[in-house]
Amino acid sequence: MAKDNPRARRLGAEIQRELTQLLRRDVKDERIGNVTITAVDVAGDLRTARVYYLVFGKEGADPEVQAGLTSAAGFLRNALSKSLMIRYTPTLSFSLDTSIEHGVRLARLIDQANKPRDSDASSGPGADSDSGGEAD
């Protein structure tokens, strides 16, 4: 949705910067720990924002971190309203960012698909270079 709306993209980037600082500086909940905000997707009407995060040192979902972020959402929204000075501060919802895991899985699949080609390609270019040298 934010892809259509440049204002939503700019607001998402600003929310990401502010949330990163707020989580590091003002949130004292031990459940949250080392959370990195990776992206913020703001709806076209600027009323809701989905915040994507990663937990440093952990793989997969951690229900305690999710609960900590959900409980801090009201505080974070209030702090955002003071710092951003916009008419309506979006409602925050937090989701674990799985794009990195997805990318790693795709890279492995691509590597597996290319392995048989690598062995064929190593014999192929040698033959091509020999014939290419004779043609010159």
N, CA, C and O atoms as a GROMACS GRO file, in nm:
protein
  544
    1MET      N    1   0.082  -0.119   0.000
    1MET     CA    2   0.000   0.000   0.000
    1MET      C    3   0.086   0.126   0.000
    1MET      O    4   0.054   0.223  -0.069
    2ALA      N    5   0.195   0.124   0.077
    2ALA     CA    6   0.281   0.241   0.084
    2ALA      C    7   0.356   0.262  -0.046
    2ALA      O    8   0.408   0.371  -0.070
    3LYS      N    9   0.362   0.160  -0.131
    3LYS     CA   10   0.431   0.174  -0.259
    3LYS      C   11   0.359   0.274  -0.348
    3LYS      O   12   0.422   0.341  -0.429
    4ASP      N   13   0.228   0.284  -0.334
    4ASP     CA   14   0.149   0.376  -0.415
    4ASP      C   15   0.159   0.519  -0.363
    4ASP      O   16   0.145   0.615  -0.439
    5ASN      N   17   0.183   0.532  -0.235
    5ASN     CA   18   0.174   0.660  -0.169
    5ASN      C   19   0.312   0.705  -0.120
    5ASN      O   20   0.364   0.649  -0.023
    6PRO      N   21   0.373   0.806  -0.184
    6PRO     CA   22   0.505   0.851  -0.140
    6PRO      C   23   0.505   0.905   0.003
    6PRO      O   24   0.604   0.891   0.075
    7ARG      N   25   0.395   0.966   0.042
    7ARG     CA   26   0.388   1.019   0.179
    7ARG      C   27   0.390   0.905   0.280
    7ARG      O   28   0.454   0.917   0.385
    8ALA      N   29   0.322   0.795   0.250
    8ALA     CA   30   0.324   0.679   0.340
    8ALA      C   31   0.464   0.620   0.350
    8ALA      O   32   0.506   0.577   0.457
    9ARG      N   33   0.538   0.619   0.238
    9ARG     CA   34   0.676   0.569   0.241
    9ARG      C   35   0.764   0.658   0.328
    9ARG      O   36   0.843   0.608   0.408
   10ARG      N   37   0.751   0.788   0.312
   10ARG     CA   38   0.832   0.881   0.393
   10ARG      C   39   0.796   0.868   0.540
   10ARG      O   40   0.885   0.868   0.626
   11LEU      N   41   0.667   0.858   0.570
   11LEU     CA   42   0.624   0.843   0.708
   11LEU      C   43   0.676   0.711   0.766
   11LEU      O   44   0.715   0.707   0.883
   12GLY      N   45   0.675   0.605   0.688
   12GLY     CA   46   0.728   0.477   0.734
   12GLY      C   47   0.875   0.485   0.768
   12GLY      O   48   0.919   0.430   0.869
   13ALA      N   49   0.952   0.554   0.684
   13ALA     CA   50   1.096   0.570   0.712
   13ALA      C   51   1.118   0.651   0.839
   13ALA      O   52   1.206   0.619   0.918
   14GLU      N   53   1.039   0.754   0.858
   14GLU     CA   54   1.053   0.837   0.979
   14GLU      C   55   1.011   0.759   1.103
   14GLU      O   56   1.077   0.770   1.206
   15ILE      N   57   0.905   0.682   1.093
   15ILE     CA   58   0.862   0.599   1.207
   15ILE      C   59   0.970   0.497   1.240
   15ILE      O   60   0.996   0.471   1.358
   16GLN      N   61   1.032   0.440   1.139
   16GLN     CA   62   1.138   0.342   1.164
   16GLN      C   63   1.254   0.406   1.240
   16GLN      O   64   1.304   0.347   1.336
   17ARG      N   65   1.297   0.524   1.200
   17ARG     CA   66   1.406   0.594   1.271
   17ARG      C   67   1.367   0.624   1.415
   17ARG      O   68   1.446   0.600   1.507
   18GLU      N   69   1.247   0.675   1.434
   18GLU     CA   70   1.204   0.711   1.570
   18GLU      C   71   1.188   0.589   1.659
   18GLU      O   72   1.229   0.590   1.775
   19LEU      N   73   1.128   0.482   1.606
   19LEU     CA   74   1.109   0.361   1.686
   19LEU      C   75   1.242   0.300   1.727
   19LEU      O   76   1.256   0.250   1.838
   20THR      N   77   1.340   0.303   1.637
   20THR     CA   78   1.472   0.251   1.670
   20THR      C   79   1.530   0.324   1.789
   20THR      O   80   1.584   0.262   1.881
   21GLN      N   81   1.519   0.456   1.789
   21GLN     CA   82   1.570   0.535   1.902
   21GLN      C   83   1.489   0.511   2.028
   21GLN      O   84   1.545   0.497   2.136
   22LEU      N   85   1.357   0.506   2.015
   22LEU     CA   86   1.272   0.486   2.132
   22LEU      C   87   1.297   0.350   2.197
   22LEU      O   88   1.304   0.340   2.320
   23LEU      N   89   1.310   0.246   2.116
   23LEU     CA   90   1.334   0.113   2.173
   23LEU      C   91   1.469   0.106   2.242
   23LEU      O   92   1.483   0.039   2.344
   24ARG      N   93   1.567   0.173   2.188
   24ARG     CA   94   1.700   0.171   2.246
   24ARG      C   95   1.707   0.255   2.374
   24ARG      O   96   1.775   0.219   2.469
   25ARG      N   97   1.636   0.367   2.375
   25ARG     CA   98   1.654   0.466   2.479
   25ARG      C   99   1.546   0.462   2.587
   25ARG      O  100   1.578   0.476   2.705
   26ASP      N  101   1.419   0.445   2.550
   26ASP     CA  102   1.310   0.469   2.645
   26ASP      C  103   1.234   0.346   2.691
   26ASP      O  104   1.174   0.349   2.798
   27VAL      N  105   1.234   0.240   2.616
   27VAL     CA  106   1.157   0.121   2.655
   27VAL      C  107   1.241   0.036   2.748
   27VAL      O  108   1.354  -0.002   2.714
   28LYS      N  109   1.188   0.007   2.865
   28LYS     CA  110   1.263  -0.066   2.968
   28LYS      C  111   1.217  -0.210   2.986
   28LYS      O  112   1.257  -0.276   3.082
   29ASP      N  113   1.135  -0.259   2.897
   29ASP     CA  114   1.082  -0.396   2.907
   29ASP      C  115   1.191  -0.496   2.874
   29ASP      O  116   1.247  -0.493   2.764
   30GLU      N  117   1.222  -0.587   2.968
   30GLU     CA  118   1.329  -0.685   2.947
   30GLU      C  119   1.294  -0.785   2.837
   30GLU      O  120   1.384  -0.844   2.777
   31ARG      N  121   1.166  -0.806   2.810
   31ARG     CA  122   1.126  -0.902   2.708
   31ARG      C  123   1.171  -0.860   2.569
   31ARG      O  124   1.195  -0.944   2.483
   32ILE      N  125   1.184  -0.731   2.548
   32ILE     CA  126   1.216  -0.681   2.414
   32ILE      C  127   1.363  -0.703   2.381
   32ILE      O  128   1.394  -0.752   2.272
   33GLY      N  129   1.454  -0.669   2.468
   33GLY     CA  130   1.596  -0.696   2.445
   33GLY      C  131   1.651  -0.629   2.320
   33GLY      O  132   1.625  -0.512   2.295
   34ASN      N  133   1.728  -0.705   2.243
   34ASN     CA  134   1.794  -0.652   2.123
   34ASN      C  135   1.707  -0.669   2.000
   34ASN      O  136   1.722  -0.766   1.925
   35VAL      N  137   1.618  -0.576   1.980
   35VAL     CA  138   1.527  -0.580   1.866
   35VAL      C  139   1.573  -0.477   1.764
   35VAL      O  140   1.607  -0.364   1.799
   36THR      N  141   1.573  -0.518   1.639
   36THR     CA  142   1.607  -0.429   1.529
   36THR      C  143   1.483  -0.410   1.442
   36THR      O  144   1.421  -0.508   1.398
   37ILE      N  145   1.447  -0.286   1.418
   37ILE     CA  146   1.334  -0.255   1.330
   37ILE      C  147   1.387  -0.258   1.187
   37ILE      O  148   1.474  -0.178   1.151
   38THR      N  149   1.335  -0.349   1.106
   38THR     CA  150   1.386  -0.364   0.970
   38THR      C  151   1.304  -0.286   0.867
   38THR      O  152   1.359  -0.243   0.766
   39ALA      N  153   1.176  -0.268   0.892
   39ALA     CA  154   1.091  -0.195   0.796
   39ALA      C  155   0.961  -0.155   0.864
   39ALA      O  156   0.919  -0.216   0.962
   40VAL      N  157   0.900  -0.052   0.809
   40VAL     CA  158   0.768  -0.009   0.854
   40VAL      C  159   0.684   0.013   0.730
   40VAL      O  160   0.720   0.090   0.641
   41ASP      N  161   0.571  -0.056   0.723
   41ASP     CA  162   0.480  -0.045   0.610
   41ASP      C  163   0.356   0.029   0.657
   41ASP      O  164   0.276  -0.024   0.734
   42VAL      N  165   0.339   0.152   0.610
   42VAL     CA  166   0.226   0.237   0.649
   42VAL      C  167   0.117   0.223   0.544
   42VAL      O  168   0.144   0.227   0.424
   43ALA      N  169  -0.006   0.206   0.591
   43ALA     CA  170  -0.120   0.194   0.500
   43ALA      C  171  -0.140   0.325   0.424
   43ALA      O  172  -0.096   0.431   0.469
   44GLY      N  173  -0.205   0.316   0.311
   44GLY     CA  174  -0.227   0.433   0.227
   44GLY      C  175  -0.303   0.545   0.295
   44GLY      O  176  -0.281   0.662   0.265
   45ASP      N  177  -0.394   0.509   0.389
   45ASP     CA  178  -0.470   0.612   0.460
   45ASP      C  179  -0.394   0.666   0.582
   45ASP      O  180  -0.446   0.751   0.654
   46LEU      N  181  -0.273   0.617   0.605
   46LEU     CA  182  -0.184   0.661   0.714
   46LEU      C  183  -0.240   0.633   0.853
   46LEU      O  184  -0.198   0.696   0.950
   47ARG      N  185  -0.333   0.540   0.865
   47ARG     CA  186  -0.394   0.510   0.995
   47ARG      C  187  -0.331   0.391   1.065
   47ARG      O  188  -0.336   0.383   1.188
   48THR      N  189  -0.272   0.299   0.991
   48THR     CA  190  -0.210   0.181   1.051
   48THR      C  191  -0.069   0.163   0.996
   48THR      O  192  -0.040   0.200   0.882
   49ALA      N  193   0.016   0.106   1.078
   49ALA     CA  194   0.153   0.079   1.037
   49ALA      C  195   0.192  -0.060   1.087
   49ALA      O  196   0.175  -0.092   1.205
   50ARG      N  197   0.245  -0.141   0.997
   50ARG     CA  198   0.298  -0.272   1.035
   50ARG      C  199   0.448  -0.257   1.048
   50ARG      O  200   0.517  -0.217   0.954
   51VAL      N  201   0.498  -0.288   1.167
   51VAL     CA  202   0.640  -0.273   1.198
   51VAL      C  203   0.704  -0.412   1.195
   51VAL      O  204   0.663  -0.502   1.268
   52TYR      N  205   0.804  -0.428   1.109
   52TYR     CA  206   0.876  -0.556   1.098
   52TYR      C  207   1.004  -0.548   1.179
   52TYR      O  208   1.075  -0.448   1.175
   53TYR      N  209   1.032  -0.655   1.254
   53TYR     CA  210   1.148  -0.654   1.343
   53TYR      C  211   1.221  -0.787   1.338
   53TYR      O  212   1.165  -0.889   1.297
   54LEU      N  213   1.346  -0.783   1.380
   54LEU     CA  214   1.428  -0.902   1.401
   54LEU      C  215   1.484  -0.897   1.542
   54LEU      O  216   1.509  -0.790   1.596
   55VAL      N  217   1.504  -1.014   1.600
   55VAL     CA  218   1.564  -1.023   1.733
   55VAL      C  219   1.707  -1.071   1.714
   55VAL      O  220   1.730  -1.178   1.658
   56PHE      N  221   1.802  -0.993   1.761
   56PHE     CA  222   1.943  -1.027   1.747
   56PHE      C  223   1.975  -1.151   1.829
   56PHE      O  224   1.941  -1.159   1.947
   57GLY      N  225   2.040  -1.247   1.767
   57GLY     CA  226   2.083  -1.368   1.836
   57GLY      C  227   1.979  -1.477   1.846
   57GLY      O  228   2.005  -1.580   1.907
   58LYS      N  229   1.862  -1.458   1.787
   58LYS     CA  230   1.757  -1.560   1.791
   58LYS      C  231   1.703  -1.582   1.651
   58LYS      O  232   1.692  -1.489   1.571
   59GLU      N  233   1.670  -1.706   1.625
   59GLU     CA  234   1.606  -1.737   1.497
   59GLU      C  235   1.462  -1.774   1.523
   59GLU      O  236   1.431  -1.839   1.623
   60GLY      N  237   1.374  -1.733   1.434
   60GLY     CA  238   1.233  -1.767   1.448
   60GLY      C  239   1.161  -1.674   1.544
   60GLY      O  240   1.219  -1.580   1.599
   61ALA      N  241   1.035  -1.703   1.562
   61ALA     CA  242   0.948  -1.620   1.644
   61ALA      C  243   0.976  -1.644   1.793
   61ALA      O  244   1.001  -1.756   1.835
   62ASP      N  245   0.971  -1.538   1.870
   62ASP     CA  246   0.984  -1.545   2.014
   62ASP      C  247   0.859  -1.481   2.074
   62ASP      O  248   0.842  -1.359   2.066
   63PRO      N  249   0.770  -1.560   2.133
   63PRO     CA  250   0.644  -1.505   2.183
   63PRO      C  251   0.662  -1.398   2.291
   63PRO      O  252   0.580  -1.308   2.302
   64GLU      N  253   0.770  -1.407   2.369
   64GLU     CA  254   0.793  -1.306   2.473
   64GLU      C  255   0.825  -1.170   2.412
   64GLU      O  256   0.776  -1.068   2.459
   65VAL      N  257   0.908  -1.170   2.308
   65VAL     CA  258   0.941  -1.045   2.242
   65VAL      C  259   0.816  -0.986   2.178
   65VAL      O  260   0.792  -0.865   2.189
   66GLN      N  261   0.737  -1.069   2.112
   66GLN     CA  262   0.613  -1.022   2.050
   66GLN      C  263   0.520  -0.962   2.155
   66GLN      O  264   0.460  -0.857   2.132
   67ALA      N  265   0.508  -1.029   2.270
   67ALA     CA  266   0.422  -0.978   2.377
   67ALA      C  267   0.476  -0.845   2.431
   67ALA      O  268   0.398  -0.754   2.460
   68GLY      N  269   0.607  -0.834   2.445
   68GLY     CA  270   0.666  -0.710   2.493
   68GLY      C  271   0.642  -0.594   2.398
   68GLY      O  272   0.610  -0.483   2.441
   69LEU      N  273   0.658  -0.619   2.269
   69LEU     CA  274   0.634  -0.514   2.170
   69LEU      C  275   0.487  -0.475   2.165
   69LEU      O  276   0.454  -0.357   2.152
   70THR      N  277   0.400  -0.574   2.174
   70THR     CA  278   0.256  -0.546   2.172
   70THR      C  279   0.216  -0.462   2.293
   70THR      O  280   0.136  -0.370   2.281
   71SER      N  281   0.273  -0.494   2.408
   71SER     CA  282   0.238  -0.417   2.528
   71SER      C  283   0.297  -0.276   2.523
   71SER      O  284   0.241  -0.184   2.583
   72ALA      N  285   0.408  -0.258   2.454
   72ALA     CA  286   0.470  -0.125   2.444
   72ALA      C  287   0.412  -0.043   2.329
   72ALA      O  288   0.449   0.074   2.314
   73ALA      N  289   0.324  -0.099   2.250
   73ALA     CA  290   0.271  -0.030   2.132
   73ALA      C  291   0.203   0.102   2.166
   73ALA      O  292   0.221   0.201   2.096
   74GLY      N  293   0.126   0.105   2.273
   74GLY     CA  294   0.058   0.228   2.312
   74GLY      C  295   0.157   0.337   2.352
   74GLY      O  296   0.143   0.452   2.312
   75PHE      N  297   0.257   0.299   2.432
   75PHE     CA  298   0.361   0.394   2.472
   75PHE      C  299   0.436   0.447   2.350
   75PHE      O  300   0.461   0.567   2.339
   76LEU      N  301   0.471   0.355   2.259
   76LEU     CA  302   0.546   0.395   2.140
   76LEU      C  303   0.463   0.486   2.050
   76LEU      O  304   0.516   0.581   1.992
   77ARG      N  305   0.335   0.458   2.037
   77ARG     CA  306   0.248   0.542   1.955
   77ARG      C  307   0.237   0.682   2.015
   77ARG      O  308   0.240   0.781   1.942
   78ASN      N  309   0.224   0.689   2.147
   78ASN     CA  310   0.217   0.819   2.214
   78ASN      C  311   0.347   0.897   2.194
   78ASN      O  312   0.343   1.017   2.166
   79ALA      N  313   0.461   0.830   2.207
   79ALA     CA  314   0.589   0.897   2.188
   79ALA      C  315   0.606   0.942   2.042
   79ALA      O  316   0.661   1.049   2.016
   80LEU      N  317   0.558   0.861   1.948
   80LEU     CA  318   0.564   0.900   1.807
   80LEU      C  319   0.478   1.022   1.780
   80LEU      O  320   0.517   1.110   1.703
   81SER      N  321   0.362   1.030   1.843
   81SER     CA  322   0.273   1.144   1.820
   81SER      C  323   0.339   1.274   1.866
   81SER      O  324   0.318   1.379   1.806
   82LYS      N  325   0.418   1.267   1.972
   82LYS     CA  326   0.487   1.387   2.021
   82LYS      C  327   0.604   1.425   1.931
   82LYS      O  328   0.628   1.544   1.909
   83SER      N  329   0.676   1.327   1.880
   83SER     CA  330   0.795   1.359   1.802
   83SER      C  331   0.765   1.388   1.654
   83SER      O  332   0.833   1.471   1.594
   84LEU      N  333   0.666   1.322   1.597
   84LEU     CA  334   0.638   1.341   1.454
   84LEU      C  335   0.547   1.459   1.424
   84LEU      O  336   0.552   1.515   1.315
   85MET      N  337   0.467   1.497   1.519
   85MET     CA  338   0.373   1.608   1.505
   85MET      C  339   0.289   1.596   1.377
   85MET      O  340   0.291   1.684   1.291
   86ILE      N  341   0.217   1.485   1.367
   86ILE     CA  342   0.125   1.464   1.256
   86ILE      C  343  -0.017   1.457   1.313
   86ILE      O  344  -0.036   1.436   1.433
   87ARG      N  345  -0.115   1.476   1.227
   87ARG     CA  346  -0.253   1.481   1.272
   87ARG      C  347  -0.297   1.349   1.335
   87ARG      O  348  -0.352   1.348   1.445
   88TYR      N  349  -0.274   1.240   1.266
   88TYR     CA  350  -0.310   1.108   1.318
   88TYR      C  351  -0.186   1.021   1.322
   88TYR      O  352  -0.117   1.003   1.221
   89THR      N  353  -0.158   0.968   1.438
   89THR     CA  354  -0.045   0.876   1.451
   89THR      C  355  -0.097   0.736   1.422
   89THR      O  356  -0.197   0.694   1.481
   90PRO      N  357  -0.030   0.662   1.334
   90PRO     CA  358  -0.079   0.529   1.297
   90PRO      C  359  -0.079   0.433   1.415
   90PRO      O  360   0.006   0.442   1.505
   91THR      N  361  -0.174   0.342   1.415
   91THR     CA  362  -0.178   0.232   1.510
   91THR      C  363  -0.068   0.134   1.471
   91THR      O  364  -0.057   0.098   1.354
   92LEU      N  365   0.012   0.090   1.567
   92LEU     CA  366   0.126   0.004   1.539
   92LEU      C  367   0.092  -0.142   1.561
   92LEU      O  368   0.032  -0.178   1.663
   93SER      N  369   0.130  -0.226   1.466
   93SER     CA  370   0.124  -0.370   1.486
   93SER      C  371   0.261  -0.426   1.449
   93SER      O  372   0.322  -0.382   1.352
   94PHE      N  373   0.308  -0.522   1.526
   94PHE     CA  374   0.444  -0.574   1.511
   94PHE      C  375   0.440  -0.714   1.452
   94PHE      O  376   0.359  -0.797   1.491
   95SER      N  377   0.531  -0.738   1.356
   95SER     CA  378   0.543  -0.869   1.291
   95SER      C  379   0.690  -0.904   1.278
   95SER      O  380   0.774  -0.818   1.249
   96LEU      N  381   0.721  -1.030   1.298
   96LEU     CA  382   0.857  -1.078   1.280
   96LEU      C  383   0.892  -1.072   1.132
   96LEU      O  384   0.814  -1.116   1.048
   97ASP      N  385   1.009  -1.019   1.100
   97ASP     CA  386   1.054  -1.008   0.962
   97ASP      C  387   1.115  -1.141   0.918
   97ASP      O  388   1.217  -1.183   0.971
   98THR      N  389   1.051  -1.205   0.823
   98THR     CA  390   1.099  -1.335   0.774
   98THR      C  391   1.164  -1.323   0.638
   98THR      O  392   1.196  -1.424   0.576
   99SER      N  393   1.186  -1.202   0.589
   99SER     CA  394   1.241  -1.185   0.455
   99SER      C  395   1.384  -1.235   0.444
   99SER      O  396   1.423  -1.288   0.340
  100ILE      N  397   1.464  -1.220   0.550
  100ILE     CA  398   1.602  -1.267   0.545
  100ILE      C  399   1.605  -1.419   0.539
  100ILE      O  400   1.680  -1.476   0.459
  101GLU      N  401   1.526  -1.485   0.622
  101GLU     CA  402   1.519  -1.631   0.619
  101GLU      C  403   1.471  -1.679   0.483
  101GLU      O  404   1.521  -1.778   0.430
  102HIS      N  405   1.374  -1.610   0.428
  102HIS     CA  406   1.322  -1.645   0.296
  102HIS      C  407   1.430  -1.630   0.189
  102HIS      O  408   1.444  -1.715   0.102
  103GLY      N  409   1.507  -1.522   0.196
  103GLY     CA  410   1.616  -1.499   0.102
  103GLY      C  411   1.724  -1.605   0.112
  103GLY      O  412   1.776  -1.650   0.010
  104VAL      N  413   1.758  -1.645   0.234
  104VAL     CA  414   1.859  -1.750   0.253
  104VAL      C  415   1.810  -1.881   0.195
  104VAL      O  416   1.886  -1.953   0.130
  105ARG      N  417   1.683  -1.912   0.219
  105ARG     CA  418   1.626  -2.036   0.164
  105ARG      C  419   1.628  -2.034   0.012
  105ARG      O  420   1.661  -2.135  -0.050
  106LEU      N  421   1.593  -1.921  -0.049
  106LEU     CA  422   1.596  -1.910  -0.194
  106LEU      C  423   1.738  -1.922  -0.248
  106LEU      O  424   1.760  -1.986  -0.351
  107ALA      N  425   1.835  -1.863  -0.179
  107ALA     CA  426   1.974  -1.872  -0.222
  107ALA      C  427   2.023  -2.017  -0.220
  107ALA      O  428   2.094  -2.061  -0.310
  108ARG      N  429   1.983  -2.091  -0.116
  108ARG     CA  430   2.021  -2.233  -0.109
  108ARG      C  431   1.959  -2.312  -0.224
  108ARG      O  432   2.025  -2.396  -0.285
  109LEU      N  433   1.833  -2.284  -0.253
  109LEU     CA  434   1.766  -2.353  -0.364
  109LEU      C  435   1.834  -2.322  -0.498
  109LEU      O  436   1.850  -2.410  -0.582
  110ILE      N  437   1.872  -2.198  -0.517
  110ILE     CA  438   1.941  -2.159  -0.640
  110ILE      C  439   2.076  -2.228  -0.648
  110ILE      O  440   2.115  -2.277  -0.755
  111ASP      N  441   2.149  -2.232  -0.537
  111ASP     CA  442   2.279  -2.301  -0.536
  111ASP      C  443   2.264  -2.449  -0.568
  111ASP      O  444   2.343  -2.506  -0.642
  112GLN      N  445   2.161  -2.511  -0.511
  112GLN     CA  446   2.138  -2.654  -0.539
  112GLN      C  447   2.102  -2.675  -0.685
  112GLN      O  448   2.145  -2.774  -0.745
  113ALA      N  449   2.025  -2.586  -0.742
  113ALA     CA  450   1.986  -2.599  -0.882
  113ALA      C  451   2.106  -2.577  -0.975
  113ALA      O  452   2.111  -2.635  -1.083
  114ASN      N  453   2.201  -2.495  -0.935
  114ASN     CA  454   2.317  -2.465  -1.019
  114ASN      C  455   2.431  -2.565  -1.005
  114ASN      O  456   2.520  -2.567  -1.089
  115LYS      N  457   2.432  -2.648  -0.902
  115LYS     CA  458   2.542  -2.743  -0.882
  115LYS      C  459   2.561  -2.837  -1.000
  115LYS      O  460   2.675  -2.850  -1.045
  116PRO      N  461   2.459  -2.902  -1.053
  116PRO     CA  462   2.482  -2.989  -1.170
  116PRO      C  463   2.532  -2.911  -1.290
  116PRO      O  464   2.612  -2.963  -1.369
  117ARG      N  465   2.488  -2.790  -1.306
  117ARG     CA  466   2.531  -2.707  -1.420
  117ARG      C  467   2.678  -2.669  -1.406
  117ARG      O  468   2.748  -2.658  -1.506
  118ASP      N  469   2.726  -2.649  -1.282
  118ASP     CA  470   2.866  -2.612  -1.263
  118ASP      C  471   2.959  -2.722  -1.314
  118ASP      O  472   3.061  -2.691  -1.376
  119SER      N  473   2.926  -2.849  -1.290
  119SER     CA  474   3.012  -2.957  -1.338
  119SER      C  475   3.006  -2.968  -1.490
  119SER      O  476   3.108  -2.997  -1.553
  120ASP      N  477   2.890  -2.945  -1.551
  120ASP     CA  478   2.878  -2.946  -1.696
  120ASP      C  479   2.947  -2.825  -1.757
  120ASP      O  480   3.009  -2.835  -1.863
  121ALA      N  481   2.937  -2.711  -1.690
  121ALA     CA  482   2.994  -2.587  -1.742
  121ALA      C  483   3.146  -2.591  -1.739
  121ALA      O  484   3.211  -2.527  -1.822
  122SER      N  485   3.205  -2.666  -1.644
  122SER     CA  486   3.351  -2.670  -1.637
  122SER      C  487   3.409  -2.745  -1.756
  122SER      O  488   3.518  -2.710  -1.802
  123SER      N  489   3.340  -2.847  -1.807
  123SER     CA  490   3.391  -2.917  -1.924
  123SER      C  491   3.355  -2.841  -2.052
  123SER      O  492   3.426  -2.851  -2.152
  124GLY      N  493   3.246  -2.767  -2.049
  124GLY     CA  494   3.200  -2.695  -2.168
  124GLY      C  495   3.292  -2.581  -2.209
  124GLY      O  496   3.329  -2.575  -2.326
  125PRO      N  497   3.330  -2.490  -2.119
  125PRO     CA  498   3.411  -2.377  -2.162
  125PRO      C  499   3.548  -2.418  -2.213
  125PRO      O  500   3.604  -2.349  -2.298
  126GLY      N  501   3.606  -2.527  -2.164
  126GLY     CA  502   3.735  -2.573  -2.212
  126GLY      C  503   3.727  -2.608  -2.359
  126GLY      O  504   3.818  -2.577  -2.436
  127ALA      N  505   3.619  -2.673  -2.398
  127ALA     CA  506   3.601  -2.711  -2.539
  127ALA      C  507   3.577  -2.588  -2.624
  127ALA      O  508   3.623  -2.580  -2.738
  128ASP      N  509   3.502  -2.490  -2.568
  128ASP     CA  510   3.472  -2.369  -2.642
  128ASP      C  511   3.597  -2.286  -2.661
  128ASP      O  512   3.616  -2.227  -2.768
  129SER      N  513   3.682  -2.280  -2.561
  129SER     CA  514   3.803  -2.196  -2.573
  129SER      C  515   3.901  -2.256  -2.673
  129SER      O  516   3.970  -2.182  -2.744
  130ASP      N  517   3.906  -2.390  -2.680
  130ASP     CA  518   3.996  -2.453  -2.777
  130ASP      C  519   3.949  -2.425  -2.919
  130ASP      O  520   4.028  -2.389  -3.006
  131SER      N  521   3.819  -2.442  -2.941
  131SER     CA  522   3.767  -2.418  -3.075
  131SER      C  523   3.771  -2.271  -3.108
  131SER      O  524   3.788  -2.233  -3.224
  132GLY      N  525   3.755  -2.186  -3.006
  132GLY     CA  526   3.760  -2.042  -3.028
  132GLY      C  527   3.900  -1.998  -3.065
  132GLY      O  528   3.916  -1.905  -3.144
  133GLY      N  529   4.004  -2.064  -3.009
  133GLY     CA  530   4.142  -2.029  -3.040
  133GLY      C  531   4.178  -2.069  -3.180
  133GLY      O  532   4.256  -1.999  -3.245
  134GLU      N  533   4.124  -2.180  -3.230
  134GLU     CA  534   4.155  -2.224  -3.364
  134GLU      C  535   4.089  -2.134  -3.467
  134GLU      O  536   4.143  -2.113  -3.576
  135ALA      N  537   3.971  -2.080  -3.432
  135ALA     CA  538   3.897  -1.996  -3.527
  135ALA      C  539   3.968  -1.864  -3.547
  135ALA      O  540   3.956  -1.804  -3.654
  136ASP      N  541   4.040  -1.816  -3.448
  136ASP     CA  542   4.106  -1.686  -3.461
  136ASP      C  543   4.226  -1.697  -3.542
  136ASP      O  544   4.296  -1.598  -3.563
   0.00000   0.00000   0.00000
